């Protein structure tokens, strides 16, 4: 979250797009009560609350903001993907939430997406989120790297690891979570971001 926060602040200042009026954080031990953080944001007049966190604490934040009568726009990253599936969470509280995610199960434009979603539902009786799609892509990304590096079963794990480090920056992979995905020398993936808005309990892309 710190890295995401730093990039957000840097871009906000560079573009002059946002005035940051309040910044607060929390620990695992305090992730059940966000009254102080929400009160600070509300009193500062924040009309956009950025949540570079996972969906579990985000669901608590949305619930407590509703209780406080704090009406604002919430925006998060891919960590928010999964918030609609939390048991006992009132999904209407997520209405209008904006998040970035590389995968939307309801997207029918990609046949690979449709096939994966249908098979996942059949096997696990649930709808896949981006974490499931990431794991699926991850297996085939490693497979592609192993094949390009010429790795064999008799190689040591150390040699395989070194071979993969060398070959990863040379790969370009099309997957469920991105087309033409590439990797830097330090392992960071580059792919086009996708934003969705939660409307009526489902993800809606700007094209919709």
C-alpha positions as a Python dict, from the first residue, in 0.01 Angstrom:
ca = {
    (1, 'X'): (0, 0, 0),
    (2, 'X'): (283, 241, 74),
    (3, 'X'): (418, 222, -279),
    (4, 'X'): (72, 275, -427),
    (5, 'X'): (13, 567, -192),
    (6, 'X'): (345, 728, -286),
    (7, 'X'): (272, 700, -658),
    (8, 'X'): (-81, 836, -612),
    (9, 'X'): (46, 1138, -418),
    (10, 'X'): (324, 1203, -671),
    (11, 'X'): (85, 1191, -968),
    (12, 'X'): (-178, 1398, -789),
    (13, 'X'): (76, 1671, -718),
    (14, 'X'): (229, 1657, -1067),
    (15, 'X'): (-106, 1681, -1246),
    (16, 'X'): (-277, 1908, -997),
    (17, 'X'): (-575, 1677, -1023),
    (18, 'X'): (-639, 1637, -651),
    (19, 'X'): (-585, 1828, -332),
    (20, 'X'): (-497, 1581, -58),
    (21, 'X'): (-677, 1706, 250),
    (22, 'X'): (-635, 1409, 482),
    (23, 'X'): (-406, 1107, 514),
    (24, 'X'): (-453, 832, 769),
    (25, 'X'): (-344, 472, 809),
    (26, 'X'): (-415, 167, 1023),
    (27, 'X'): (-261, -156, 1149),
    (28, 'X'): (-394, -511, 1155),
    (29, 'X'): (-482, -459, 1520),
    (30, 'X'): (-697, -155, 1440),
    (31, 'X'): (-858, -281, 1120),
    (32, 'X'): (-1204, -317, 1275),
    (33, 'X'): (-1272, 48, 1356),
    (34, 'X'): (-1210, 329, 1109),
    (35, 'X'): (-1416, 595, 1285),
    (36, 'X'): (-1114, 819, 1344),
    (37, 'X'): (-996, 798, 983),
    (38, 'X'): (-1342, 854, 838),
    (39, 'X'): (-1414, 1144, 1071),
    (40, 'X'): (-1087, 1310, 968),
    (41, 'X'): (-1171, 1270, 598),
    (42, 'X'): (-1526, 1393, 644),
    (43, 'X'): (-1422, 1696, 849),
    (44, 'X'): (-1157, 1782, 588),
    (45, 'X'): (-1422, 1778, 316),
    (46, 'X'): (-1274, 1487, 119),
    (47, 'X'): (-1507, 1409, -171),
    (48, 'X'): (-1290, 1118, -287),
    (49, 'X'): (-1144, 858, -53),
    (50, 'X'): (-860, 650, -198),
    (51, 'X'): (-833, 299, -53),
    (52, 'X'): (-511, 121, -163),
    (53, 'X'): (-605, -175, 57),
    (54, 'X'): (-776, -514, 44),
    (55, 'X'): (-1148, -570, 36),
    (56, 'X'): (-1190, -698, 393),
    (57, 'X'): (-1103, -370, 570),
    (58, 'X'): (-1260, -175, 283),
    (59, 'X'): (-1594, -341, 357),
    (60, 'X'): (-1571, -222, 717),
    (61, 'X'): (-1489, 130, 599),
    (62, 'X'): (-1792, 138, 368),
    (63, 'X'): (-2020, 10, 644),
    (64, 'X'): (-1896, 262, 898),
    (65, 'X'): (-1909, 550, 649),
    (66, 'X'): (-2273, 463, 587),
    (67, 'X'): (-2345, 459, 960),
    (68, 'X'): (-2183, 802, 992),
    (69, 'X'): (-2382, 940, 700),
    (70, 'X'): (-2059, 1013, 515),
    (71, 'X'): (-2144, 1017, 145),
    (72, 'X'): (-1837, 1031, -76),
    (73, 'X'): (-1676, 849, -368),
    (74, 'X'): (-1452, 555, -281),
    (75, 'X'): (-1176, 453, -519),
    (76, 'X'): (-947, 153, -483),
    (77, 'X'): (-704, -76, -659),
    (78, 'X'): (-729, -444, -746),
    (79, 'X'): (-721, -530, -374),
    (80, 'X'): (-1088, -429, -359),
    (81, 'X'): (-1181, -704, -603),
    (82, 'X'): (-1382, -953, -399),
    (83, 'X'): (-1575, -705, -187),
    (84, 'X'): (-1908, -812, -337),
    (85, 'X'): (-1852, -1173, -228),
    (86, 'X'): (-1790, -1106, 144),
    (87, 'X'): (-2037, -1305, 348),
    (88, 'X'): (-2278, -1079, 533),
    (89, 'X'): (-2169, -761, 356),
    (90, 'X'): (-2446, -534, 228),
    (91, 'X'): (-2337, -499, -134),
    (92, 'X'): (-2554, -190, -181),
    (93, 'X'): (-2293, -3, 27),
    (94, 'X'): (-2043, -60, -257),
    (95, 'X'): (-2264, 115, -512),
    (96, 'X'): (-2054, 365, -704),
    (97, 'X'): (-1721, 233, -579),
    (98, 'X'): (-1449, 263, -846),
    (99, 'X'): (-1169, 8, -861),
    (100, 'X'): (-892, -108, -1086),
    (101, 'X'): (-893, -474, -1176),
    (102, 'X'): (-728, -666, -1460),
    (103, 'X'): (-1015, -915, -1481),
    (104, 'X'): (-1395, -897, -1486),
    (105, 'X'): (-1583, -1227, -1483),
    (106, 'X'): (-1883, -1075, -1660),
    (107, 'X'): (-1680, -953, -1956),
    (108, 'X'): (-1796, -1151, -2258),
    (109, 'X'): (-1574, -985, -2519),
    (110, 'X'): (-1298, -1243, -2462),
    (111, 'X'): (-1379, -1607, -2530),
    (112, 'X'): (-1088, -1711, -2307),
    (113, 'X'): (-1245, -1508, -2027),
    (114, 'X'): (-1583, -1671, -2082),
    (115, 'X'): (-1434, -2022, -2090),
    (116, 'X'): (-1233, -1966, -1771),
    (117, 'X'): (-1529, -1815, -1585),
    (118, 'X'): (-1764, -2097, -1685),
    (119, 'X'): (-1519, -2371, -1591),
    (120, 'X'): (-1437, -2200, -1261),
    (121, 'X'): (-1808, -2173, -1173),
    (122, 'X'): (-1862, -2537, -1268),
    (123, 'X'): (-1575, -2662, -1055),
    (124, 'X'): (-1592, -2431, -751),
    (125, 'X'): (-1957, -2318, -756),
    (126, 'X'): (-1838, -1958, -731),
    (127, 'X'): (-1752, -1663, -955),
    (128, 'X'): (-1380, -1601, -1005),
    (129, 'X'): (-1226, -1267, -914),
    (130, 'X'): (-898, -1121, -1036),
    (131, 'X'): (-697, -1320, -781),
    (132, 'X'): (-819, -1644, -939),
    (133, 'X'): (-739, -1512, -1286),
    (134, 'X'): (-395, -1395, -1169),
    (135, 'X'): (-316, -1742, -1038),
    (136, 'X'): (-433, -1901, -1363),
    (137, 'X'): (-221, -1664, -1570),
    (138, 'X'): (73, -1710, -1336),
    (139, 'X'): (95, -2081, -1410),
    (140, 'X'): (107, -2025, -1785),
    (141, 'X'): (349, -1733, -1754),
    (142, 'X'): (593, -1956, -1564),
    (143, 'X'): (535, -2231, -1821),
    (144, 'X'): (622, -1990, -2103),
    (145, 'X'): (934, -1878, -1919),
    (146, 'X'): (1047, -2237, -1850),
    (147, 'X'): (1004, -2328, -2215),
    (148, 'X'): (1186, -2020, -2344),
    (149, 'X'): (1471, -2072, -2099),
    (150, 'X'): (1500, -2436, -2202),
    (151, 'X'): (1466, -2560, -1845),
    (152, 'X'): (1451, -2935, -1786),
    (153, 'X'): (1345, -3149, -1493),
    (154, 'X'): (1701, -3251, -1408),
    (155, 'X'): (1811, -2890, -1342),
    (156, 'X'): (1855, -2768, -985),
    (157, 'X'): (1602, -2522, -844),
    (158, 'X'): (1880, -2262, -822),
    (159, 'X'): (1968, -2298, -1190),
    (160, 'X'): (1601, -2285, -1290),
    (161, 'X'): (1550, -1971, -1082),
    (162, 'X'): (1849, -1800, -1242),
    (163, 'X'): (1729, -1900, -1589),
    (164, 'X'): (1384, -1756, -1525),
    (165, 'X'): (1530, -1429, -1396),
    (166, 'X'): (1719, -1391, -1720),
    (167, 'X'): (1431, -1478, -1952),
    (168, 'X'): (1138, -1298, -1787),
    (169, 'X'): (1223, -951, -1929),
    (170, 'X'): (1217, -1102, -2279),
    (171, 'X'): (863, -1243, -2255),
    (172, 'X'): (536, -1105, -2387),
    (173, 'X'): (231, -1300, -2274),
    (174, 'X'): (-139, -1270, -2354),
    (175, 'X'): (-353, -1384, -2064),
    (176, 'X'): (-684, -1335, -1887),
    (177, 'X'): (-547, -1039, -1693),
    (178, 'X'): (-370, -858, -1975),
    (179, 'X'): (-261, -862, -2335),
    (180, 'X'): (107, -829, -2425),
    (181, 'X'): (218, -845, -2061),
    (182, 'X'): (589, -779, -2013),
    (183, 'X'): (820, -774, -1711),
    (184, 'X'): (1104, -548, -1605),
    (185, 'X'): (1436, -681, -1474),
    (186, 'X'): (1312, -642, -1117),
    (187, 'X'): (994, -839, -1187),
    (188, 'X'): (738, -561, -1224),
    (189, 'X'): (467, -639, -1476),
    (190, 'X'): (354, -386, -1736),
    (191, 'X'): (-2, -407, -1869),
    (192, 'X'): (-288, -174, -1944),
    (193, 'X'): (-500, -83, -1641),
    (194, 'X'): (-877, -129, -1643),
    (195, 'X'): (-1120, 60, -1425),
    (196, 'X'): (-1469, -56, -1331),
    (197, 'X'): (-1756, 93, -1134),
    (198, 'X'): (-1985, -113, -913),
    (199, 'X'): (-2346, -63, -1023),
    (200, 'X'): (-2640, -270, -905),
    (201, 'X'): (-2405, -524, -749),
    (202, 'X'): (-2192, -591, -1059),
    (203, 'X'): (-1880, -452, -1221),
    (204, 'X'): (-1948, -218, -1511),
    (205, 'X'): (-1671, -112, -1747),
    (206, 'X'): (-1667, 237, -1901),
    (207, 'X'): (-1762, 82, -2236),
    (208, 'X'): (-2089, -36, -2084),
}
